Amino acid sequence: MNPDGRVQVLARLTTGAPINLIPLLNNEKINVSTVEAITPAQVLVLTAFDFNFLLTKYPDFSRALLRSFAERLQNMTQLAAGLSLYSVRARLAQFLIDLGDEPGAPFGWTQDEIAAQIGTVRDVVGRILREFKDQGLIKRDHHQILLLDRKGLMEIAQQIN
């Protein structure tokens, strides 16, 4: 979050995902990101001593942690590429396609949450959603968004700046 309150979502984590590990692994002991639970959560807290013990004593723990970091690094690389190479319009189209591909995922996202996810502001999301609706790409019904023209959205999503 910047001083003006604008948010960029770096990741949406699921059950079992490690959080706040950077201060345990770097020399600065500073974490520049924050975590917010959007559903009730149970958190296991490890001391630095216990964390280091697990790293040295259990290779499976270390490998699982490395896999987690590799996935996050890949996601961060994709985020950086998306923010720098694709327009907000393309990122929103891709977001809607991705959301539509999630099995059984309800569309419970607010425009503020979408904006934070794709690196823009709510007003821009609202304007582009109206454009997509006017173009017949989507249909909006209260908080539901139905994809009417997936191929059209895919064409927009693939357009590079």
Backbone as a chain_set.jsonl record, in Angstrom:
{"seq": "MNPDGRVQVLARLTTGAPINLIPLLNNEKINVSTVEAITPAQVLVLTAFDFNFLLTKYPDFSRALLRSFAERLQNMTQLAAGLSLYSVRARLAQFLIDLGDEPGAPFGWTQDEIAAQIGTVRDVVGRILREFKDQGLIKRDHHQILLLDRKGLMEIAQQIN", "coords": {"N": [[0.85, -1.171, 0.0], [0.547, 2.175, -0.849], [1.434, 5.511, 0.421], [-0.872, 6.996, -0.107], [-2.878, 5.192, 0.129], [-3.408, 3.45, -1.929], [-3.601, 0.168, -3.189], [-1.755, -2.746, -4.099], [-2.285, -5.963, -4.907], [-0.274, -8.661, -4.211], [-0.365, -11.408, -4.008], [-2.754, -14.04, -3.647], [-3.251, -16.13, -1.149], [-3.609, -19.588, -0.215], [-4.958, -22.162, 1.942], [-2.55, -23.373, 4.168], [-0.388, -22.024, 3.108], [2.786, -20.503, 3.474], [3.518, -17.501, 5.294], [5.011, -14.246, 5.735], [7.791, -14.823, 5.729], [10.088, -13.625, 4.77], [11.476, -11.792, 6.552], [12.685, -13.689, 8.184], [14.601, -14.782, 6.605], [16.225, -12.908, 5.339], [18.838, -10.405, 5.728], [18.058, -7.87, 6.541], [15.739, -8.025, 8.002], [13.222, -6.986, 7.518], [9.915, -6.704, 6.407], [8.26, -5.756, 3.605], [5.714, -5.998, 2.727], [2.214, -6.533, 3.466], [-0.186, -8.606, 5.165], [-3.498, -9.659, 4.795], [-6.288, -11.228, 6.017], [-9.003, -12.502, 4.276], [-10.957, -14.191, 4.852], [-12.027, -16.083, 7.752], [-9.197, -17.255, 9.601], [-6.75, -19.614, 10.7], [-3.641, -19.391, 12.24], [-0.362, -20.561, 12.356], [2.311, -19.873, 14.349], [5.747, -19.623, 14.163], [8.808, -19.528, 15.942], [11.906, -17.836, 15.191], [14.025, -19.483, 15.846], [12.814, -22.067, 15.888], [11.981, -22.199, 13.232], [14.464, -22.155, 11.838], [15.515, -24.53, 12.848], [13.729, -26.417, 11.71], [14.363, -26.004, 9.0], [17.016, -26.953, 8.848], [16.906, -29.543, 9.901], [14.891, -30.994, 8.599], [14.706, -31.965, 5.469], [12.52, -32.23, 3.688], [10.792, -30.214, 4.504], [12.313, -27.959, 3.832], [12.456, -28.285, 1.027], [9.741, -28.067, 0.353], [9.307, -25.438, 1.098], [11.032, -24.135, -0.694], [9.732, -24.788, -3.107], [7.37, -23.365, -2.728], [8.396, -20.733, -2.672], [9.399, -20.627, -5.287], [7.033, -20.793, -6.795], [5.79, -18.413, -5.98], [7.678, -16.552, -6.875], [7.468, -16.94, -9.619], [4.804, -16.088, -9.945], [5.108, -13.388, -9.156], [6.802, -12.503, -11.175], [5.114, -12.79, -13.383], [3.184, -10.948, -12.593], [4.667, -8.536, -12.628], [5.312, -8.461, -15.354], [2.742, -8.312, -16.452], [1.816, -5.84, -15.411], [3.603, -4.073, -16.585], [3.607, -4.589, -19.327], [1.025, -4.905, -20.358], [-2.109, -3.323, -20.984], [-4.518, -1.773, -18.743], [-7.045, -2.481, -19.526], [-6.543, -4.888, -20.935], [-5.533, -6.418, -18.823], [-7.759, -6.533, -17.133], [-9.562, -7.933, -18.751], [-8.214, -10.411, -18.881], [-8.24, -11.089, -16.171], [-11.008, -11.478, -15.751], [-11.443, -13.672, -17.434], [-9.751, -15.591, -16.215], [-11.005, -15.77, -13.715], [-13.457, -16.792, -14.503], [-12.618, -19.289, -15.262], [-12.118, -20.625, -12.92], [-13.235, -23.358, -11.176], [-16.467, -23.452, -9.905], [-16.187, -20.996, -8.656], [-17.552, -18.278, -7.085], [-18.531, -14.995, -8.135], [-17.588, -12.825, -6.164], [-16.303, -10.407, -5.977], [-15.427, -7.04, -5.285], [-15.312, -3.869, -7.023], [-13.181, -2.382, -6.059], [-11.533, -4.426, -5.01], [-10.936, -5.849, -7.341], [-9.544, -3.867, -8.72], [-7.288, -3.553, -7.037], [-6.171, -6.033, -7.422], [-5.447, -6.074, -10.148], [-3.888, -3.861, -10.505], [-4.762, -1.089, -10.647], [-7.221, 1.549, -10.346], [-10.48, 1.811, -8.768], [-12.374, 3.378, -10.234], [-11.474, 3.196, -12.882], [-11.743, 0.454, -13.361], [-14.55, 0.214, -13.176], [-15.323, 1.826, -15.373], [-14.213, 0.409, -17.553], [-15.505, -2.062, -17.278], [-18.106, -1.241, -17.887], [-17.688, -0.545, -20.578], [-17.026, -3.088, -21.624], [-19.482, -4.334, -21.204], [-21.161, -2.756, -22.842], [-20.088, -3.473, -25.29], [-20.947, -6.008, -25.547], [-19.506, -8.07, -24.435], [-19.627, -8.927, -21.817], [-22.117, -9.552, -19.268], [-23.741, -7.805, -16.778], [-25.136, -8.432, -13.675], [-26.328, -7.388, -10.889], [-24.06, -8.24, -8.477], [-22.901, -10.076, -10.051], [-20.995, -11.199, -12.818], [-21.266, -12.164, -16.039], [-19.647, -13.967, -18.551], [-19.997, -13.276, -21.856], [-18.792, -13.225, -24.33], [-16.244, -14.88, -24.657], [-14.118, -15.312, -26.439], [-13.781, -12.774, -27.557], [-12.977, -11.363, -25.26], [-10.579, -12.707, -24.791], [-9.08, -11.908, -26.998], [-8.742, -9.189, -26.403], [-7.311, -9.446, -24.018], [-4.871, -10.378, -24.913], [-3.671, -8.306, -26.178], [-0.866, -6.328, -26.42], [0.599, -3.511, -24.783]], "CA": [[0.0, 0.0, 0.0], [1.33, 3.401, -0.848], [0.95, 6.466, 1.439], [-2.209, 7.468, -0.454], [-3.835, 4.119, 0.379], [-3.585, 2.591, -3.098], [-3.14, -1.181, -2.871], [-1.456, -3.702, -5.162], [-2.278, -7.324, -4.376], [0.855, -9.437, -4.71], [-0.74, -12.817, -4.079], [-3.866, -14.546, -2.83], [-2.737, -17.397, -0.651], [-4.609, -20.565, 0.191], [-4.674, -22.913, 3.162], [-1.227, -23.99, 4.282], [0.667, -21.211, 2.504], [3.603, -19.776, 4.453], [3.499, -16.038, 5.191], [5.942, -13.464, 6.542], [9.055, -15.536, 5.856], [11.226, -12.827, 4.314], [12.326, -11.335, 7.666], [13.438, -14.811, 8.746], [15.612, -15.255, 5.664], [17.145, -11.873, 4.859], [19.601, -9.734, 6.787], [17.429, -6.623, 6.969], [14.646, -8.37, 8.924], [12.106, -6.098, 7.221], [8.956, -7.203, 5.429], [7.645, -4.558, 3.037], [4.326, -6.269, 2.352], [1.334, -6.85, 4.58], [-1.095, -9.719, 4.936], [-4.852, -9.435, 5.284], [-7.155, -12.396, 5.839], [-10.324, -12.126, 3.778], [-11.857, -15.151, 5.491], [-11.435, -16.491, 9.034], [-7.982, -18.047, 9.387], [-5.934, -20.046, 11.826], [-2.254, -19.146, 11.886], [0.658, -21.189, 13.178], [3.447, -18.969, 14.48], [7.008, -20.275, 14.514], [9.909, -18.638, 16.302], [13.037, -17.93, 14.265], [14.786, -20.667, 16.241], [12.101, -23.254, 15.402], [12.025, -22.166, 11.767], [15.812, -22.578, 11.43], [15.632, -25.945, 13.186], [13.011, -27.163, 10.675], [15.13, -25.911, 7.758], [18.23, -27.773, 8.888], [16.644, -30.926, 10.312], [13.914, -31.673, 7.752], [14.864, -31.587, 4.056], [11.209, -32.102, 3.033], [10.309, -28.87, 4.84], [13.089, -27.019, 3.02], [12.031, -28.427, -0.376], [8.388, -27.501, 0.24], [9.474, -23.991, 1.169], [11.607, -23.714, -1.975], [8.654, -24.864, -4.119], [6.486, -22.241, -2.469], [9.074, -19.526, -3.145], [9.468, -20.666, -6.752], [5.698, -20.435, -7.306], [5.569, -16.978, -5.732], [8.555, -15.807, -7.776], [6.836, -17.023, -10.934], [3.64, -15.201, -9.905], [5.591, -12.009, -9.123], [7.313, -12.217, -12.52], [3.933, -12.59, -14.219], [2.57, -9.689, -12.172], [5.488, -7.443, -13.155], [5.125, -8.432, -16.817], [1.393, -7.832, -16.731], [1.715, -4.413, -15.103], [4.43, -3.255, -17.471], [3.441, -4.885, -20.749], [-0.374, -4.96, -20.786], [-2.968, -2.23, -20.537], [-5.496, -2.123, -17.715], [-8.122, -3.153, -20.269], [-6.102, -6.269, -21.184], [-5.425, -7.106, -17.529], [-9.114, -6.799, -16.647], [-10.105, -9.024, -19.577], [-7.573, -11.649, -18.438], [-8.757, -11.365, -14.832], [-12.359, -12.039, -15.892], [-11.289, -15.016, -18.02], [-9.197, -16.454, -15.164], [-12.038, -15.986, -12.711], [-14.434, -17.685, -15.119], [-12.03, -20.633, -15.361], [-12.057, -21.256, -11.599], [-14.448, -24.155, -10.991], [-17.333, -23.149, -8.779], [-15.83, -19.747, -7.98], [-18.549, -17.225, -7.218], [-17.942, -13.687, -8.408], [-17.878, -11.975, -5.028], [-15.283, -9.371, -5.944], [-15.828, -5.65, -5.467], [-14.461, -3.172, -7.99], [-11.941, -2.035, -5.345], [-10.694, -5.634, -4.943], [-10.445, -6.113, -8.699], [-8.535, -2.843, -9.007], [-6.071, -3.895, -6.297], [-5.623, -7.256, -8.004], [-4.884, -5.866, -11.487], [-2.988, -2.715, -10.506], [-5.384, 0.144, -11.101], [-8.153, 2.113, -9.369], [-11.87, 1.378, -8.931], [-13.061, 4.116, -11.294], [-11.055, 2.652, -14.178], [-12.392, -0.862, -13.469], [-15.958, 0.458, -13.467], [-15.457, 2.335, -16.749], [-13.918, -0.66, -18.513], [-16.601, -3.034, -17.196], [-19.219, -0.676, -18.674], [-17.314, -0.692, -21.988], [-17.175, -4.505, -21.96], [-20.923, -4.591, -21.251], [-21.679, -2.102, -24.049], [-19.575, -4.206, -26.445], [-21.538, -7.341, -25.547], [-18.532, -9.058, -23.973], [-20.072, -9.415, -20.518], [-23.413, -9.108, -18.784], [-23.662, -7.541, -15.335], [-26.402, -8.611, -12.959], [-25.976, -7.088, -9.5], [-22.63, -8.478, -8.269], [-22.493, -11.174, -10.934], [-20.542, -10.858, -14.166], [-21.309, -13.332, -16.916], [-18.866, -13.804, -19.77], [-20.817, -13.56, -23.032], [-17.921, -13.387, -25.498], [-14.913, -15.251, -24.145], [-13.131, -15.116, -27.506], [-13.528, -11.339, -27.625], [-12.173, -11.007, -24.088], [-9.24, -13.262, -24.98], [-8.38, -11.04, -27.946], [-8.354, -7.99, -25.661], [-6.31, -9.835, -23.027], [-3.598, -10.657, -25.569], [-3.132, -7.089, -26.767], [0.248, -5.749, -25.687], [0.602, -2.029, -24.804]], "C": [[0.895, 1.232, 0.0], [0.757, 4.382, 0.177], [-0.453, 7.012, 1.153], [-3.28, 6.405, -0.248], [-4.098, 3.226, -0.812], [-2.904, 1.25, -2.844], [-2.811, -1.942, -4.148], [-1.387, -5.074, -4.512], [-1.124, -8.075, -5.031], [0.497, -10.902, -4.884], [-1.992, -13.045, -3.247], [-3.461, -15.946, -2.427], [-3.871, -18.298, -0.195], [-4.147, -21.264, 1.474], [-3.289, -23.54, 3.104], [-0.09, -23.164, 3.717], [1.463, -20.488, 3.595], [3.529, -18.266, 4.207], [4.587, -15.449, 6.074], [7.279, -14.165, 6.767], [10.268, -14.681, 5.529], [12.076, -12.32, 5.487], [13.144, -12.456, 8.306], [14.636, -15.189, 7.88], [16.548, -14.176, 5.135], [17.797, -11.147, 6.026], [18.901, -8.507, 7.339], [16.308, -6.844, 7.976], [13.444, -7.447, 8.761], [11.222, -6.762, 6.18], [8.187, -6.002, 4.901], [6.206, -4.789, 2.577], [3.525, -6.607, 3.607], [0.431, -8.003, 4.179], [-2.446, -9.348, 5.532], [-5.674, -10.68, 4.998], [-8.518, -11.912, 5.355], [-11.393, -13.118, 4.218], [-11.251, -15.485, 6.857], [-10.241, -17.43, 8.796], [-7.376, -18.457, 10.721], [-4.49, -19.932, 11.375], [-1.342, -19.862, 12.876], [1.866, -20.265, 13.187], [4.661, -19.782, 14.917], [8.016, -19.219, 14.937], [11.011, -18.795, 15.26], [13.866, -19.173, 14.57], [14.132, -21.941, 15.695], [12.13, -23.338, 13.876], [13.384, -22.659, 11.267], [16.056, -24.051, 11.744], [14.954, -26.799, 12.115], [13.773, -27.155, 9.353], [16.315, -26.872, 7.754], [17.947, -29.246, 9.153], [15.764, -31.698, 9.33], [14.012, -31.202, 6.302], [13.524, -31.44, 3.32], [10.599, -30.732, 3.297], [11.008, -27.837, 3.96], [12.665, -27.08, 1.56], [10.639, -27.83, -0.588], [8.452, -25.977, 0.261], [10.051, -23.443, -0.139], [10.568, -23.762, -3.09], [7.705, -23.684, -3.962], [7.111, -20.937, -2.96], [9.152, -19.485, -4.669], [8.121, -20.281, -7.371], [5.43, -18.946, -7.134], [6.435, -16.117, -6.637], [7.983, -15.806, -9.193], [5.624, -16.09, -10.994], [4.05, -13.734, -9.901], [6.133, -11.59, -10.489], [6.149, -11.962, -13.467], [3.23, -11.286, -13.872], [3.345, -8.508, -12.754], [5.323, -7.327, -14.667], [3.754, -7.876, -17.163], [1.266, -6.339, -16.519], [2.49, -3.558, -16.094], [4.124, -3.446, -18.948], [2.007, -4.795, -21.253], [-1.164, -3.796, -20.211], [-3.912, -2.719, -19.444], [-6.647, -2.894, -18.36], [-7.775, -4.623, -20.505], [-6.029, -7.047, -19.871], [-6.792, -7.43, -16.968], [-9.751, -7.929, -17.44], [-9.519, -10.361, -19.12], [-8.061, -12.051, -17.059], [-10.13, -12.017, -14.911], [-12.309, -13.453, -16.468], [-10.794, -15.991, -16.947], [-10.243, -16.773, -14.106], [-13.107, -16.939, -13.237], [-13.945, -19.113, -15.217], [-11.954, -21.35, -14.021], [-13.344, -22.037, -11.375], [-15.202, -23.753, -9.726], [-17.03, -21.85, -8.06], [-16.926, -18.717, -8.178], [-17.856, -15.896, -7.466], [-18.281, -12.746, -7.274], [-16.913, -10.815, -4.897], [-15.904, -7.984, -6.091], [-14.905, -5.018, -6.51], [-13.156, -2.734, -7.34], [-10.995, -3.229, -5.298], [-10.121, -5.981, -6.308], [-9.33, -5.136, -9.039], [-7.218, -3.16, -8.311], [-5.394, -5.115, -6.903], [-4.902, -6.98, -9.322], [-4.048, -4.591, -11.606], [-3.578, -1.445, -11.081], [-6.286, 0.686, -9.993], [-9.578, 1.735, -9.745], [-12.573, 2.072, -10.084], [-12.732, 3.567, -12.683], [-11.695, 1.285, -14.402], [-13.856, -0.683, -13.851], [-16.183, 0.918, -14.902], [-15.237, 1.219, -17.765], [-14.986, -1.743, -18.466], [-17.814, -2.53, -17.981], [-18.935, -0.796, -20.173], [-17.497, -2.144, -22.443], [-18.656, -4.871, -22.088], [-21.517, -4.008, -22.527], [-21.243, -2.819, -25.325], [-20.13, -5.624, -26.524], [-20.589, -8.441, -25.104], [-18.952, -9.7, -22.655], [-21.497, -8.945, -20.267], [-23.259, -8.926, -17.284], [-25.049, -7.652, -14.734], [-26.093, -8.537, -11.473], [-24.474, -7.299, -9.314], [-22.111, -9.643, -9.114], [-22.038, -10.612, -12.279], [-20.529, -12.155, -14.965], [-20.511, -13.039, -18.174], [-19.727, -14.219, -20.955], [-19.966, -13.852, -24.255], [-16.498, -13.632, -25.02], [-13.833, -15.003, -25.188], [-12.776, -13.635, -27.636], [-12.683, -10.854, -26.461], [-10.743, -11.518, -24.24], [-8.431, -12.409, -25.96], [-7.899, -9.764, -27.259], [-7.216, -8.32, -24.705], [-4.929, -10.041, -23.644], [-2.969, -9.428, -26.208], [-2.056, -6.501, -25.867], [0.194, -4.231, -25.834], [1.099, -1.483, -26.116]], "O": [[1.867, 1.316, 0.75], [-0.301, 4.117, 0.749], [-1.147, 7.442, 2.074], [-4.466, 6.681, -0.43], [-4.931, 2.324, -0.726], [-1.778, 1.197, -2.349], [-3.501, -1.802, -5.158], [-0.531, -5.321, -3.662], [-1.014, -8.117, -6.256], [0.992, -11.565, -5.796], [-2.251, -12.337, -2.274], [-3.342, -16.839, -3.266], [-4.952, -17.83, 0.164], [-3.075, -20.975, 2.005], [-2.913, -24.158, 2.108], [1.069, -23.561, 3.833], [0.883, -19.929, 4.526], [3.482, -17.813, 3.064], [5.027, -16.073, 7.04], [7.837, -14.109, 7.863], [11.374, -14.99, 5.973], [13.302, -12.412, 5.419], [14.187, -12.195, 8.906], [15.572, -15.833, 8.352], [17.574, -14.5, 4.536], [17.356, -11.263, 7.17], [19.126, -8.137, 8.491], [15.967, -5.931, 8.728], [12.735, -7.156, 9.724], [11.711, -7.314, 5.195], [7.53, -5.302, 5.671], [5.555, -3.865, 2.089], [4.082, -6.923, 4.658], [0.304, -8.33, 2.999], [-2.528, -8.795, 6.629], [-5.744, -11.133, 3.855], [-9.115, -11.017, 5.954], [-12.583, -12.91, 3.984], [-10.077, -15.197, 7.093], [-10.274, -18.282, 7.909], [-7.478, -17.749, 11.723], [-4.148, -20.328, 10.261], [-1.535, -19.773, 14.089], [2.385, -19.915, 12.127], [4.616, -20.523, 15.899], [8.07, -18.136, 14.353], [11.038, -19.784, 14.528], [14.353, -19.839, 13.657], [14.807, -22.791, 15.113], [12.285, -24.419, 13.307], [13.443, -23.494, 10.365], [16.733, -24.743, 10.984], [15.525, -27.789, 11.658], [13.828, -28.172, 8.661], [16.575, -27.532, 6.748], [18.681, -30.109, 8.672], [15.872, -32.92, 9.234], [13.463, -30.159, 5.948], [13.409, -30.608, 2.421], [9.962, -30.152, 2.417], [10.362, -26.946, 3.409], [12.526, -26.04, 0.915], [10.391, -27.165, -1.594], [7.729, -25.309, -0.478], [9.606, -22.406, -0.631], [10.529, -22.866, -3.933], [7.287, -23.079, -4.949], [6.435, -20.125, -3.593], [8.989, -18.425, -5.272], [8.072, -19.536, -8.35], [4.905, -18.295, -8.038], [5.991, -15.074, -7.116], [8.015, -14.786, -9.881], [5.436, -15.38, -11.982], [3.417, -12.916, -10.567], [5.943, -10.449, -10.911], [6.19, -11.025, -14.264], [2.733, -10.592, -14.76], [2.749, -7.586, -13.31], [5.208, -6.223, -15.2], [3.626, -7.055, -18.072], [0.679, -5.64, -17.345], [2.078, -2.441, -16.407], [4.363, -2.538, -19.745], [1.788, -4.627, -22.453], [-0.914, -3.346, -19.093], [-4.083, -3.922, -19.246], [-7.154, -3.856, -17.783], [-8.613, -5.502, -20.299], [-6.424, -8.212, -19.819], [-6.977, -8.496, -16.382], [-10.411, -8.794, -16.864], [-10.251, -11.341, -18.986], [-8.274, -13.235, -16.801], [-10.391, -13.0, -14.218], [-13.055, -14.33, -16.031], [-11.346, -17.08, -16.788], [-10.353, -17.913, -13.655], [-13.602, -17.792, -12.501], [-14.746, -20.048, -15.253], [-11.746, -22.563, -13.986], [-14.429, -21.455, -11.383], [-14.642, -23.722, -8.63], [-17.552, -21.611, -6.971], [-17.207, -18.32, -9.309], [-16.715, -15.701, -7.049], [-19.194, -11.932, -7.416], [-16.726, -10.292, -3.798], [-16.795, -7.777, -6.916], [-13.852, -5.565, -6.835], [-12.12, -2.715, -8.004], [-9.793, -3.077, -5.519], [-8.956, -6.362, -6.419], [-8.296, -5.527, -9.58], [-6.151, -3.052, -8.917], [-4.167, -5.211, -6.894], [-3.862, -7.58, -9.594], [-3.555, -4.273, -12.688], [-2.954, -0.794, -11.919], [-6.127, 0.318, -8.829], [-9.856, 1.385, -10.892], [-13.299, 1.426, -10.84], [-13.603, 3.484, -13.549], [-12.143, 0.986, -15.509], [-14.348, -1.358, -14.755], [-17.112, 0.463, -15.57], [-15.991, 1.1, -18.731], [-15.345, -2.293, -19.507], [-18.476, -3.31, -18.665], [-19.835, -1.112, -20.951], [-18.053, -2.401, -23.511], [-19.035, -5.631, -22.979], [-22.285, -4.676, -23.218], [-21.951, -2.778, -26.331], [-19.821, -6.36, -27.46], [-20.837, -9.618, -25.365], [-18.668, -10.872, -22.407], [-22.013, -8.065, -20.955], [-22.712, -9.79, -16.6], [-26.007, -7.049, -15.218], [-25.648, -9.516, -10.874], [-23.683, -6.595, -9.941], [-21.0, -10.128, -8.898], [-22.629, -9.668, -12.804], [-19.857, -13.119, -14.598], [-20.676, -11.987, -18.793], [-20.141, -15.374, -21.052], [-20.362, -14.634, -25.12], [-15.667, -12.725, -24.983], [-12.747, -14.531, -24.854], [-11.608, -13.285, -27.806], [-11.781, -10.035, -26.639], [-9.797, -10.831, -23.856], [-7.231, -12.211, -25.768], [-6.781, -9.309, -27.502], [-6.259, -7.554, -24.593], [-3.92, -9.891, -22.955], [-1.854, -9.499, -26.725], [-2.303, -6.21, -24.696], [-0.206, -3.719, -26.879], [1.162, -0.267, -26.295]]}, "num_chains": 1, "name": "protein.A"}
